[in-house]
Amino acid sequence: MTVPDVTVVIAVYNTMPYLTACLDSLVRQTVGHARMEVVAVDDGSTDGCGELLDTYAARHPGLFQVVHQANSGGPAAPTNRGLALARGRYVLFLGADDWLGDEALARMVASADEWRSDVLIPKQVGVNGRLVPQGIFDATAASVGFEDSALAWALADTKLFRLDLIRRHNLARKEELKVYSDQPFTLAACLRARRISVLADYDHYFLVLREDRGNVTQRAGALDRVRGVAAVQWVAAELAAPGGQLDAIRARHFGWEVPQLLQEGLLALDAGLRDQVCDGVGELVRQFGAREVYHRLAVPDRVRLELAATGRYRELRELIAYEAEHGAPPEVSESGADGVRRRYAAYPAFRDGAVGLADELFLLGEEPVEERVEEPVEERTDLAAGRETGPPPPTLVQQLWRGAVPVQVRRRLRSYPAWRRLAAAVAADGRNGGRR
């Protein structure tokens, strides 16, 4: 039996009417039916999806293989079953409510063959307001990594994988996860891949947000999300290289998925569930080194994470309520003795001794303090009025000096008394026109 170039695996559960567009896009693929196969697993649908799959299989013999099973409670089990049946050199996972551009499979297979890619990320676009991070699609690239691209933001399984990579490392979804089950799988594949490529010159994959917001990720509960993030971080801790690679993965989840759990919706949960979510987030922060990437996170996110990690749940709720009512807090700006001006987000918890959070958590930015006086100068006196009139304007020598010598060098020189005396003498000489 001829081995197809690519197997498309679809886990299907109650996705009508979107499933029709999904299947039609597969029928239209320019790669040709002889070079592809579709394995569709109906996970106990009750809206006619199973019958529609059987209709397409009968209409296109040899293209569709349909499997029916009792509902498993999530996408991981039917995806694993479809993957086990895959025969292609490559496998693509396609959401049952999503669809492909007509040339998608032909372009992906050709590029993966040319570049010898183990994982290939095709350009994806959102439909009906679906948000799809676009950073990874800035340009087509034969090889990308976590440190030189937005790969950490592209961990959905909506990619082309070399089937041999999956088989060699026995990769599969964790079926106990209700959400994010694709991310640990994708991350493990990427960290074990010899080459990861990006194909950004064509709209390959269209991700659809259902009108009823019925997508699996949209339905997931907060504790399901905590468990999903933990599963991803375990893979990162085991396989990612310490330093830039690991930090990029940490920063993505602790800068996006985890802070989302600590937004206004948390206040609407009953007290018991609310505390469980805070406990779970705190454990994630402590166990997976979130503090090591705080400097890469926005101030509201790292303050929330630290309040959860240190068990300050009342203060966390107060911060969430404060932002919901007032928006962003005012800024406090201070100039330090080290010549640096620092700007802080003045949340109620900022420098509250009872809370005890470090100033660095609230730091928005810092920059050198601009100098007001470059060199010591004598005060001029208006003799007629009998009052001081302030420092004189800079001399030509001073202007040339300031233009040629960096401010940091001038600061260091002014710490020496001999230099200050020389600068004062030069300033006086300039005001006298060089006359003695």
ZIZINOR-V458942 format. One record per residue. N is the residue number from 0. PSI is psi as a letter, one per 30 degrees, with the letter a starting at -180 (* if undefined). Layout:
n,psi
N,PSI
N,PSI
//
This chain:
n,psi
0,k
1,k
2,k
3,l
4,e
5,k
6,k
7,k
8,k
9,k
10,k
11,k
12,j
13,i
14,g
15,k
16,g
17,f
18,e
19,e
20,e
21,e
22,e
23,e
24,f
25,e
26,e
27,f
28,k
29,f
30,f
31,k
32,f
33,f
34,g
35,l
36,l
37,k
38,j
39,k
40,j
41,j
42,h
43,h
44,k
45,g
46,g
47,g
48,e
49,e
50,e
51,e
52,e
53,e
54,e
55,e
56,e
57,e
58,f
59,i
60,k
61,f
62,e
63,k
64,k
65,k
66,k
67,k
68,l
69,l
70,k
71,f
72,f
73,l
74,f
75,e
76,e
77,e
78,e
79,e
80,e
81,e
82,e
83,f
84,f
85,k
86,f
87,l
88,e
89,l
90,k
91,k
92,k
93,k
94,k
95,f
96,g
97,l
98,l
99,k
100,l
101,e
102,g
103,e
104,e
105,e
106,e
107,e
108,e
109,e
110,e
111,e
112,e
113,e
114,f
115,h
116,k
117,e
118,k
119,k
120,j
121,l
122,k
123,k
124,l
125,k
126,k
127,h
128,g
129,k
130,k
131,j
132,k
133,f
134,e
135,f
136,g
137,e
138,l
139,k
140,k
141,f
142,k
143,l
144,l
145,f
146,f
147,g
148,l
149,h
150,e
151,f
152,g
153,h
154,g
155,l
156,g
157,i
158,l
159,k
160,k
161,k
162,e
163,e
164,e
165,e
166,e
167,e
168,g
169,h
170,k
171,l
172,k
173,j
174,f
175,f
176,k
177,f
178,l
179,g
180,f
181,f
182,e
183,e
184,e
185,e
186,e
187,e
188,e
189,e
190,f
191,f
192,k
193,e
194,k
195,k
196,l
197,k
198,j
199,g
200,g
201,k
202,j
203,e
204,k
205,j
206,k
207,k
208,j
209,l
210,e
211,g
212,h
213,g
214,k
215,e
216,e
217,f
218,f
219,k
220,l
221,e
222,e
223,e
224,e
225,e
226,e
227,e
228,e
229,e
230,e
231,e
232,e
233,e
234,e
235,e
236,e
237,e
238,f
239,k
240,k
241,k
242,b
243,e
244,e
245,e
246,e
247,e
248,e
249,e
250,e
251,e
252,e
253,f
254,f
255,d
256,e
257,e
258,f
259,f
260,f
261,h
262,a
263,e
264,f
265,e
266,f
267,f
268,l
269,l
270,e
271,e
272,e
273,e
274,e
275,e
276,e
277,e
278,e
279,e
280,e
281,e
282,e
283,e
284,e
285,e
286,e
287,g
288,h
289,e
290,f
291,f
292,g
293,e
294,f
295,f
296,l
297,l
298,e
299,e
300,e
301,e
302,e
303,e
304,e
305,e
306,e
307,e
308,f
309,g
310,g
311,i
312,e
313,e
314,e
315,e
316,e
317,e
318,e
319,e
320,e
321,e
322,e
323,e
324,e
325,f
326,a
327,k
328,l
329,l
330,k
331,k
332,k
333,k
334,k
335,l
336,f
337,g
338,g
339,k
340,k
341,k
342,k
343,k
344,j
345,i
346,l
347,f
348,f
349,k
350,h
351,j
352,e
353,f
354,e
355,h
356,k
357,k
358,e
359,f
360,f
361,g
362,k
363,e
364,l
365,k
366,l
367,k
368,k
369,k
370,k
371,e
372,k
373,e
374,l
375,k
376,l
377,k
378,k
379,k
380,k
381,j
382,e
383,e
384,f
385,h
386,l
387,k
388,g
389,a
390,k
391,l
392,l
393,k
394,l
395,e
396,e
397,e
398,e
399,e
400,e
401,e
402,f
403,f
404,k
405,k
406,e
407,e
408,e
409,e
410,e
411,e
412,e
413,f
414,f
415,k
416,e
417,e
418,e
419,e
420,e
421,e
422,e
423,e
424,e
425,e
426,e
427,e
428,e
429,e
430,f
431,g
432,g
433,g
434,k
435,*
//
